[in-house]
Amino acid sequence: MTHSTSAPRVIRIHPRDNVAVVVGQGGLAAGERLDDGIELKAKVPQGHKVALLALAEGDEVIRYGEVIGTAATAIPQGGHVNETNLHMPTPPALEDLPLATRSAPEVAPLEGYTFEGFRNADGSVGTKNVLGITTSVQCVAGTIDHVVQRIKRELLPRFPNVDDVVGLNHSYGCGVAINAPAAVIPIRTLKHLAQNPNFGDEVMVIGLGCEKLQPSTLVEDRPVKVYENTESADPEANVLSLQDESFQGFEEMIDGIMAMAERHLERLDRRRRETCPVSELRVGMQCGGSDAFSGLTANPAVGFATDLIVRAGGSVMFSEVTEVRDAIHLLTPRAVDRLVGQALVDQMAWYDDYLSQGQADRSANTSPGNKKGGLSNIVEKALGSVIKSGDSPIVDVIGPGERLRKRGLTFAATPASDFICGTLQAAAGMNLQVFTTGRGTPYNLPMTPVIKVSSNSTLARRWHDLIDLDAGRIATGEASIEELGWELFHLILDVASGRRQVAADRLGLYNDLVLFNPAPVT
């Protein structure tokens, strides 16, 4: 796709494509002609596909140079191609995929770019300075909500260098098969969430006391110091249980949590931003509410920015297994070695089996909003989704709830659910997220800045106070992928430095964290 000064009526992304996507707001009416003289046989909405040649029943439908389905019935040239007249192809077989067969592109290191971050004792860097209060069980969620509001009202004004206090509530902890093999996923997710760089290594866990997931489990990699309701309470205390018999009534429980929080806030308040290289960034890339423009505008711009961060020595992760599965054959060749390539295959196989046990398959991913935005099936969606990963080699694969291990581009295996993916990327250690959307979403994370990039300008205009960057300018010819990629890169540095506040943070919009728990519930 070339950078043009005039808005195209349709976009064809690859020479092999026999469909093109309609650009203009409102779509194109039946009888209108494209620049090459093709007459539309039906109204085609914005973002939907028009057939560039006549397709017989069973013919392959090609977008991105890849087969996204076969025609379920004859489709005339100029016809509307959508989920009703497409059969979905089978996913790529996981056996005999090419592993680590592509040489890494030769690119010069990107030097001289920095951001202002908060350095932590473990070497990580935060982009925010936040007190996180971890919970070991859902039973204490109401108490945490109550105490967070009191901390914000009574304590936080005294500590101007602390950005916020966040309660990490969830639905896990009791009534679960805590020793089941798959229980490792939610447990390590909670442990690693507390270690997110934006929490400044100030781990604080509140539990009930009788739950299966004992609070001490979440801090077992460091000294466990239990809060005691006495005048000589340890100032380094990091665990408090509401059922502790020293508490006489609810107010004493709250007083204990407030006293713990005050000590943690005192230490966090001493943190200051300092100049850090881009190599300290850990950026998560995600998409939600995708449309047919996502793979044409927002995701390619994100992919360009991904490559810039990797060239600067930073860490980027992309995720969402079901939105990778149908494009896995494009990713395994990019693995840095065969072990990484096989790890990609293993994650796809694990998720295939997980869906099969639930009597579902990857076709359950595509939402009504995706289809209304022009995405006919998960194959088309996946081919547009993986473009977020740019062109860099994939250096590592981590399972759900695991932490980042290497700088560079990592595939962090997660479900595609926005909330679960965001929770798992935060547990992996990201300090900033970029989220692309075509349909629009107020999604945001409480501990990590989320930059929202719109795939089309119609959404950016309508949600002018919720979108941080309009990538729809690529579709209208006002900007190139490269220009938007650089713009996003500089925006990432500004947000990471605290110079720019993302729209959802200004509005105070935050989603609940959602754990991925494939283990049995008792």
Secondary structure per residue as TSV (DSSP state, phi and psi in degrees):
chain	resnum	aa	ss	phi	psi
A	1	M	-	360.0	127.0
A	2	T	-	-97.8	158.8
A	3	H	-	-81.8	119.4
A	4	S	-	-126.2	155.3
A	5	T	S	-88.7	-10.3
A	6	S	S	-117.3	144.1
A	7	A	-	-73.2	127.4
A	8	P	-	-74.2	156.0
A	9	R	S	-84.0	-35.2
A	10	V	E	-137.9	159.9
A	11	I	E	-123.9	125.8
A	12	R	-	-110.9	121.0
A	13	I	-	-87.8	-27.2
A	14	H	S	-138.3	144.2
A	15	P	T	-56.6	-27.7
A	16	R	T	-78.2	-15.8
A	17	D	-	-61.9	136.6
A	18	N	S	-110.1	13.1
A	19	V	E	-133.8	156.4
A	20	A	E	-135.7	156.4
A	21	V	E	-99.7	133.2
A	22	V	E	-75.8	132.3
A	23	V	-	-94.4	-49.1
A	24	G	S	-65.5	146.7
A	25	Q	T	-60.9	132.8
A	26	G	T	92.6	-13.0
A	27	G	-	77.2	-163.2
A	28	L	B	-122.9	140.7
A	29	A	-	-87.2	156.9
A	30	A	T	-57.9	138.1
A	31	G	T	94.4	-18.4
A	32	E	-	-70.1	152.8
A	33	R	B	-112.8	140.8
A	34	L	-	-79.9	171.9
A	35	D	T	-60.8	-28.1
A	36	D	T	-90.2	9.2
A	37	G	-	92.5	-5.6
A	38	I	-	-65.0	129.0
A	39	E	B	-96.2	130.7
A	40	L	-	-73.0	130.7
A	41	K	S	-88.1	-12.3
A	42	A	S	-154.2	162.2
A	43	K	-	-64.3	134.4
A	44	V	B	-121.6	113.6
A	45	P	-	-65.2	162.7
A	46	Q	T	-55.7	134.4
A	47	G	T	86.5	-11.5
A	48	H	-	-89.9	168.7
A	49	K	E	-101.0	142.9
A	50	V	E	-116.1	138.4
A	51	A	E	-74.2	127.5
A	52	L	S	-87.1	-11.9
A	53	L	S	-150.7	164.2
A	54	A	-	-68.8	134.5
A	55	L	B	-117.0	126.1
A	56	A	-	-83.1	159.6
A	57	E	T	-55.2	129.4
A	58	G	T	93.2	-10.5
A	59	D	-	-67.7	147.8
A	60	E	E	-71.9	138.0
A	61	V	E	-105.2	125.9
A	62	I	E	-120.6	128.2
A	63	R	E	-139.1	147.6
A	64	Y	T	60.7	18.0
A	65	G	T	75.7	8.8
A	66	E	E	-123.3	152.1
A	67	V	E	-75.1	121.6
A	68	I	E	-103.9	-2.8
A	69	G	E	162.6	-179.1
A	70	T	E	-122.1	149.4
A	71	A	E	-65.1	124.9
A	72	A	S	-76.6	-19.7
A	73	T	S	-153.3	170.0
A	74	A	-	-64.0	134.6
A	75	I	B	-122.9	119.6
A	76	P	-	-72.6	158.9
A	77	Q	T	-58.8	131.0
A	78	G	T	87.2	3.8
A	79	G	-	-82.0	161.7
A	80	H	E	-85.3	120.0
A	81	V	E	-101.5	122.7
A	82	N	-	-153.1	-173.7
A	83	E	G	-63.7	-20.3
A	84	T	G	-78.5	-20.2
A	85	N	G	-121.6	24.8
A	86	L	E	-124.2	137.8
A	87	H	E	-97.8	137.1
A	88	M	-	-81.0	135.1
A	89	P	-	-75.7	165.8
A	90	T	-	-70.9	152.3
A	91	P	-	-70.9	160.1
A	92	P	-	-59.1	136.5
A	93	A	-	-65.4	142.6
A	94	L	S	-84.8	-12.8
A	95	E	T	-83.3	140.0
A	96	D	T	64.9	26.8
A	97	L	-	-69.9	147.6
A	98	P	-	-68.5	126.6
A	99	L	-	-113.2	121.9
A	100	A	S	53.7	43.9
A	101	T	-	-96.8	-10.0
A	102	R	S	-102.0	130.0
A	103	S	-	-70.0	142.0
A	104	A	-	-63.1	135.9
A	105	P	-	-61.6	142.6
A	106	E	-	-83.2	111.5
A	107	V	-	-133.5	146.7
A	108	A	-	-76.8	144.0
A	109	P	-	-57.9	147.2
A	110	L	-	-100.9	112.8
A	111	E	-	-117.1	157.6
A	112	G	S	93.2	-0.3
A	113	Y	-	-99.9	137.1
A	114	T	E	-138.7	171.3
A	115	F	E	-144.1	167.0
A	116	E	E	-101.7	108.8
A	117	G	E	-127.4	175.5
A	118	F	E	-101.4	112.3
A	119	R	E	-76.8	140.2
A	120	N	-	-110.1	161.2
A	121	A	T	-61.8	-29.3
A	122	D	T	-83.8	3.2
A	123	G	S	96.7	-14.4
A	124	S	-	-75.6	169.2
A	125	V	E	-131.6	132.7
A	126	G	E	-95.9	151.7
A	127	T	S	-102.9	-9.9
A	128	K	S	-132.8	166.4
A	129	N	-	-124.6	94.8
A	130	V	E	-127.1	138.7
A	131	L	E	-86.6	119.1
A	132	G	E	-104.4	130.1
A	133	I	E	-110.8	106.8
A	134	T	E	-82.6	143.9
A	135	T	E	-115.4	146.5
A	136	S	S	-96.8	-8.9
A	137	V	S	-160.9	149.1
A	138	Q	G	-61.0	-25.1
A	139	C	G	-55.7	-28.3
A	140	V	G	-96.9	4.4
A	141	A	H	-59.5	-44.1
A	142	G	H	-62.8	-39.2
A	143	T	H	-63.7	-42.3
A	144	I	H	-65.5	-42.5
A	145	D	H	-57.4	-42.2
A	146	H	H	-63.4	-47.9
A	147	V	H	-72.7	-33.0
A	148	V	H	-60.4	-42.5
A	149	Q	H	-63.8	-39.0
A	150	R	H	-67.0	-40.1
A	151	I	I	-62.6	-43.7
A	152	K	I	-63.0	-37.3
A	153	R	I	-80.9	-40.5
A	154	E	I	-103.1	-30.9
A	155	L	I	-107.3	-43.8
A	156	L	G	-56.9	-37.1
A	157	P	G	-59.6	-21.3
A	158	R	G	-81.1	-9.7
A	159	F	-	-126.3	78.4
A	160	P	T	-64.8	-17.5
A	161	N	T	-89.3	-0.7
A	162	V	-	-98.7	127.2
A	163	D	-	-74.7	-38.6
A	164	D	E	-169.1	170.8
A	165	V	E	-126.1	135.7
A	166	V	E	-129.8	129.3
A	167	G	E	-91.0	123.4
A	168	L	E	-92.9	72.0
A	169	N	-	-78.9	156.4
A	170	H	-	-163.0	177.7
A	171	S	S	-106.9	18.1
A	172	Y	-	-102.4	-177.4
A	173	G	S	113.7	-33.6
A	174	C	S	-148.7	161.6
A	175	G	S	67.7	26.6
A	176	V	B	-130.3	159.2
A	177	A	-	-83.5	84.5
A	178	I	T	-65.0	-23.3
A	179	N	T	-102.0	3.4
A	180	A	S	-64.1	145.2
A	181	P	G	-52.6	-41.9
A	182	A	G	-75.1	-9.7
A	183	A	G	-65.2	-16.8
A	184	V	H	-59.5	-27.9
A	185	I	H	-67.2	-56.6
A	186	P	H	-65.3	-33.1
A	187	I	H	-68.2	-48.7
A	188	R	H	-68.5	-27.8
A	189	T	H	-62.4	-46.4
A	190	L	H	-65.1	-41.4
A	191	K	H	-60.8	-43.9
A	192	H	H	-78.8	-27.2
A	193	L	H	-58.1	-42.6
A	194	A	T	-65.0	-18.3
A	195	Q	T	-98.9	10.8
A	196	N	-	-56.7	138.3
A	197	P	G	-56.2	-26.2
A	198	N	G	-75.9	-5.9
A	199	F	G	-94.7	-1.3
A	200	G	T	61.9	27.2
A	201	D	T	65.2	19.6
A	202	E	-	-101.6	85.6
A	203	V	-	-85.1	131.1
A	204	M	E	-140.0	118.7
A	205	V	E	-119.3	128.6
A	206	I	E	-115.1	126.9
A	207	G	E	-127.1	176.8
A	208	L	-	-89.7	-52.2
A	209	G	S	135.7	-34.0
A	210	C	S	-103.6	1.0
A	211	E	S	-70.8	158.4
A	212	K	S	-66.5	-41.5
A	213	L	S	-85.4	91.8
A	214	Q	-	-67.0	140.8
A	215	P	G	-53.1	-36.5
A	216	S	G	-62.5	-25.9
A	217	T	G	-60.2	-31.9
A	218	L	G	-80.0	-8.2
A	219	V	G	-129.9	26.9
A	220	E	T	-70.5	-11.7
A	221	D	T	-88.7	8.2
A	222	R	S	-146.4	166.2
A	223	P	-	-58.6	129.3
A	224	V	-	-86.6	121.1
A	225	K	-	-124.2	108.1
A	226	V	B	-85.4	134.8
A	227	Y	-	-71.4	131.9
A	228	E	-	-116.3	136.4
A	229	N	S	-80.1	65.2
A	230	T	S	-136.6	167.9
A	231	E	T	-67.1	-20.9
A	232	S	T	-99.9	29.0
A	233	A	-	-56.9	137.8
A	234	D	-	-64.2	123.4
A	235	P	T	-67.0	-14.8
A	236	E	T	-95.4	9.7
A	237	A	-	-57.0	137.3
A	238	N	-	-128.4	0.9
A	239	V	E	-136.2	135.1
A	240	L	E	-140.3	133.1
A	241	S	E	-114.1	130.4
A	242	L	T	-65.8	-26.5
A	243	Q	T	-82.9	2.2
A	244	D	-	-53.8	127.6
A	245	E	T	-69.2	-9.4
A	246	S	T	-77.5	-14.3
A	247	F	-	-84.9	127.7
A	248	Q	-	-110.5	87.8
A	249	G	S	96.6	166.4
A	250	F	H	-63.1	-41.1
A	251	E	H	-63.2	-34.4
A	252	E	H	-68.5	-35.3
A	253	M	H	-60.6	-47.5
A	254	I	H	-63.7	-42.4
A	255	D	H	-58.4	-40.1
A	256	G	H	-64.3	-44.2
A	257	I	H	-64.8	-40.8
A	258	M	H	-63.0	-40.2
A	259	A	H	-65.7	-41.8
A	260	M	H	-61.5	-47.3
A	261	A	H	-60.0	-39.1
A	262	E	H	-61.2	-41.2
A	263	R	H	-65.5	-40.8
A	264	H	H	-66.4	-40.9
A	265	L	H	-62.9	-37.4
A	266	E	H	-59.6	-41.5
A	267	R	H	-72.9	-41.4
A	268	L	H	-62.9	-34.5
A	269	D	T	-66.7	-17.5
A	270	R	T	-82.7	-9.0
A	271	R	-	-73.0	146.0
A	272	R	-	-135.9	148.2
A	273	R	-	-67.7	144.1
A	274	E	E	-143.4	160.1
A	275	T	E	-69.5	127.7
A	276	C	E	-130.8	147.4
A	277	P	E	-73.0	158.4
A	278	V	G	-60.8	-19.7
A	279	S	G	-61.5	-14.8
A	280	E	G	-90.6	-2.3
A	281	L	-	-77.1	140.7
A	282	R	E	-128.7	96.3
A	283	V	E	-105.9	130.2
A	284	G	E	-97.2	134.3
A	285	M	E	-109.3	129.6
A	286	Q	E	-146.9	157.5
A	287	C	E	-133.8	152.5
A	288	G	-	-159.6	145.1
A	289	G	S	62.2	44.5
A	290	S	-	-73.7	154.7
A	291	D	-	-133.5	-175.3
A	292	A	T	-68.2	-17.7
A	293	F	T	-81.0	-18.7
A	294	S	T	-54.9	-43.3
A	295	G	T	-81.2	-3.4
A	296	L	T	-103.2	-29.6
A	297	T	T	-126.6	-72.1
A	298	A	H	-62.6	-50.1
A	299	N	H	-67.5	-39.8
A	300	P	H	-62.2	-38.4
A	301	A	H	-64.6	-40.8
A	302	V	H	-63.7	-42.0
A	303	G	H	-60.5	-38.3
A	304	F	H	-64.0	-44.6
A	305	A	H	-64.9	-36.6
A	306	T	H	-55.3	-48.5
A	307	D	H	-63.4	-34.9
A	308	L	H	-64.9	-44.6
A	309	I	H	-63.1	-43.2
A	310	V	H	-64.0	-41.7
A	311	R	H	-62.1	-29.2
A	312	A	T	-85.9	3.4
A	313	G	T	92.1	5.3
A	314	G	-	-83.7	-179.4
A	315	S	E	-115.8	132.2
A	316	V	E	-131.6	137.7
A	317	M	E	-123.3	140.3
A	318	F	E	-119.4	159.3
A	319	S	-	-145.2	-152.3
A	320	E	-	69.9	81.1
A	321	V	G	-55.4	-46.8
A	322	T	G	-68.4	-17.2
A	323	E	G	-99.1	14.5
A	324	V	T	-121.5	-29.7
A	325	R	G	-52.0	-45.0
A	326	D	G	-82.1	-0.8
A	327	A	G	-121.8	16.8
A	328	I	H	-62.6	-29.4
A	329	H	H	-66.5	-18.3
A	330	L	H	-87.5	-16.1
A	331	L	H	-100.5	-40.4
A	332	T	G	-59.0	-33.8
A	333	P	G	-63.5	-22.7
A	334	R	G	-86.0	-3.8
A	335	A	B	-60.9	143.0
A	336	V	S	-69.0	-24.8
A	337	D	S	-156.1	175.0
A	338	R	H	-66.2	-31.4
A	339	L	H	-63.2	-42.5
A	340	V	H	-67.3	-40.4
A	341	G	H	-61.2	-42.6
A	342	Q	H	-67.4	-34.5
A	343	A	H	-62.8	-37.7
A	344	L	H	-60.3	-47.5
A	345	V	H	-60.7	-42.7
A	346	D	H	-62.1	-40.1
A	347	Q	H	-66.5	-37.9
A	348	M	H	-64.1	-43.6
A	349	A	H	-64.6	-43.1
A	350	W	H	-58.3	-42.8
A	351	Y	H	-74.0	-35.1
A	352	D	H	-55.6	-44.9
A	353	D	H	-67.7	-40.2
A	354	Y	H	-60.3	-45.1
A	355	L	H	-66.1	-39.6
A	356	S	H	-62.0	-39.7
A	357	Q	H	-62.3	-30.4
A	358	G	T	-90.0	10.8
A	359	Q	T	55.7	44.6
A	360	A	-	-136.4	170.3
A	361	D	-	-140.1	-176.9
A	362	R	G	-67.4	-14.2
A	363	S	G	-67.5	-18.2
A	364	A	G	-68.1	-12.9
A	365	N	S	-66.5	-49.1
A	366	T	-	-63.7	127.1
A	367	S	-	-94.8	165.0
A	368	P	H	-56.3	-36.1
A	369	G	H	-67.3	-38.9
A	370	N	H	-57.3	-46.1
A	371	K	H	-68.2	-38.7
A	372	K	H	-64.2	-29.5
A	373	G	T	-84.4	3.1
A	374	G	T	106.8	-3.0
A	375	L	-	-86.7	115.4
A	376	S	-	-78.3	-30.1
A	377	N	S	-162.1	177.7
A	378	I	H	-68.5	-26.1
A	379	V	H	-64.4	-50.9
A	380	E	H	-61.2	-40.1
A	381	K	H	-64.8	-43.4
A	382	A	H	-65.2	-40.9
A	383	L	H	-62.6	-33.2
A	384	G	H	-80.8	-28.8
A	385	S	H	-70.2	-43.8
A	386	V	G	-68.6	-12.1
A	387	I	G	-64.0	-21.4
A	388	K	G	-58.7	-24.0
A	389	S	G	-79.0	-3.2
A	390	G	T	66.0	-143.2
A	391	D	T	-124.3	4.5
A	392	S	S	-74.0	156.3
A	393	P	-	-67.5	147.1
A	394	I	E	-88.5	114.6
A	395	V	E	-93.8	-15.9
A	396	D	E	-161.6	159.5
A	397	V	E	-131.8	128.0
A	398	I	E	-121.0	148.4
A	399	G	-	-81.4	168.6
A	400	P	T	-60.3	126.5
A	401	G	T	92.1	-8.8
A	402	E	-	-81.4	160.6
A	403	R	-	-94.9	152.2
A	404	L	-	-57.4	139.8
A	405	R	-	-116.0	-24.5
A	406	K	S	-134.8	150.6
A	407	R	S	-76.7	153.3
A	408	G	E	113.6	-157.4
A	409	L	E	-96.4	121.8
A	410	T	E	-119.3	138.7
A	411	F	E	-91.6	115.3
A	412	A	E	-100.1	106.8
A	413	A	-	-68.2	120.5
A	414	T	-	-145.9	159.5
A	415	P	-	-62.2	166.4
A	416	A	S	-84.5	-12.9
A	417	S	-	-50.2	126.4
A	418	D	H	-51.6	-47.7
A	419	F	H	-72.4	-40.1
A	420	I	H	-70.1	-43.2
A	421	C	H	-61.1	-45.5
A	422	G	H	-61.3	-40.9
A	423	T	H	-62.8	-43.7
A	424	L	H	-71.1	-36.5
A	425	Q	H	-66.8	-36.7
A	426	A	H	-64.3	-39.5
A	427	A	H	-65.7	-32.2
A	428	A	H	-69.1	-16.1
A	429	G	T	111.1	15.3
A	430	M	-	-67.0	145.9
A	431	N	S	-111.2	1.7
A	432	L	E	-163.0	145.9
A	433	Q	E	-126.5	144.9
A	434	V	E	-114.2	128.8
A	435	F	E	-127.9	117.8
A	436	T	E	-98.0	146.1
A	437	T	E	-151.4	142.9
A	438	G	S	-108.7	-30.5
A	439	R	S	-93.4	-23.9
A	440	G	-	102.2	140.3
A	441	T	-	-159.6	141.0
A	442	P	-	-83.9	11.0
A	443	Y	-	-46.2	139.0
A	444	N	-	-163.3	155.6
A	445	L	-	-107.4	143.6
A	446	P	S	-74.5	-24.1
A	447	M	S	-107.8	-9.5
A	448	T	S	-134.0	129.2
A	449	P	-	-60.1	137.7
A	450	V	E	-121.2	112.9
A	451	I	E	-87.7	120.4
A	452	K	E	-99.8	128.3
A	453	V	E	-116.5	122.4
A	454	S	E	-86.4	141.8
A	455	S	S	-83.8	-17.9
A	456	N	S	-138.7	150.0
A	457	S	H	-73.8	-22.9
A	458	T	H	-59.2	-46.1
A	459	L	H	-65.7	-43.4
A	460	A	H	-60.5	-36.9
A	461	R	H	-72.7	-41.4
A	462	R	H	-71.0	-37.5
A	463	W	T	-108.3	52.1
A	464	H	T	-60.8	-25.2
A	465	D	T	-103.6	10.3
A	466	L	T	-121.4	-18.2
A	467	I	-	-101.3	134.4
A	468	D	S	-91.8	-27.9
A	469	L	E	-150.0	131.5
A	470	D	E	-98.4	104.8
A	471	A	G	-87.2	-3.0
A	472	G	G	-62.1	-17.7
A	473	R	G	-62.9	-20.9
A	474	I	T	-68.2	-44.1
A	475	A	T	-65.7	-33.8
A	476	T	T	-86.2	-1.6
A	477	G	T	83.9	7.3
A	478	E	S	-80.1	-19.4
A	479	A	S	-152.2	159.8
A	480	S	-	-98.4	166.5
A	481	I	H	-58.8	-42.4
A	482	E	H	-61.7	-44.6
A	483	E	H	-63.4	-43.6
A	484	L	H	-68.7	-34.4
A	485	G	H	-63.1	-43.1
A	486	W	H	-66.2	-39.8
A	487	E	H	-61.3	-42.1
A	488	L	H	-65.7	-41.6
A	489	F	H	-56.9	-47.0
A	490	H	H	-67.8	-35.0
A	491	L	H	-64.5	-40.1
A	492	I	H	-58.4	-44.7
A	493	L	H	-65.3	-39.0
A	494	D	H	-66.9	-42.8
A	495	V	H	-68.3	-42.5
A	496	A	H	-62.2	-28.1
A	497	S	T	-88.2	-5.8
A	498	G	T	81.0	7.0
A	499	R	S	-78.4	-27.0
A	500	R	S	-125.4	141.0
A	501	Q	-	-107.1	131.9
A	502	V	-	-69.0	156.2
A	503	A	H	-58.6	-45.3
A	504	A	H	-66.7	-30.7
A	505	D	H	-68.3	-40.5
A	506	R	H	-59.5	-36.9
A	507	L	H	-86.3	-9.9
A	508	G	T	71.8	35.1
A	509	L	-	-98.4	124.7
A	510	Y	-	-143.1	135.4
A	511	N	-	-88.9	153.5
A	512	D	-	-67.7	149.9
A	513	L	-	-76.8	144.3
A	514	V	-	-131.2	119.9
A	515	L	-	-79.0	150.1
A	516	F	-	-94.3	114.3
A	517	N	-	-127.0	89.9
A	518	P	-	-81.5	-0.3
A	519	A	S	-81.9	161.7
A	520	P	-	-65.1	150.7
A	521	V	B	-108.4	130.1
A	522	T	-	-90.9	360.0
